[in-house]
Amino acid sequence: MSSNHPDPMLKSRAELLFPTHLIPQLRDLRGEEWRELVDRVSALPETHPDSLAFVLMIVDLNECLKCHSRSYKYLRGCALCSTQLLHSFKGSDAELMQRYRKAQQQVWQRLQINADVNADELSIAA
């Protein structure tokens, strides 16, 4: 049976990791410090280290690396999954901020390692 309408499942957009375009939707789920963080990170390009740190924090908290196309979390989508995570998070906003700072350190360490490797490659090539 043919149809002019595409399969509704093909319309949904599967994300491999938490996408930056959803960050603003998380704004009002916690306290003032959280809102300020979301506002600041939302205004950054998705490739900015602080934006990457926010995504890394959410990926770690949500255990996104365990998500797959047949899981309940995947079927619900990143926005709903992250919303539920932040509503049910037992820690304080201060703990969330601590986790964000840890993710920032991880991103900056990785960037530094990559910068060192690239600098070595450039000196070898010269």
Summary of the structure (lengths in Angstrom):
residues: 126
radius of gyration: 18.1
end to end distance: 62.6
largest distance: 62.6
contacts: 287
relative contact order: 0.14
helix: 72%
strand: 0%
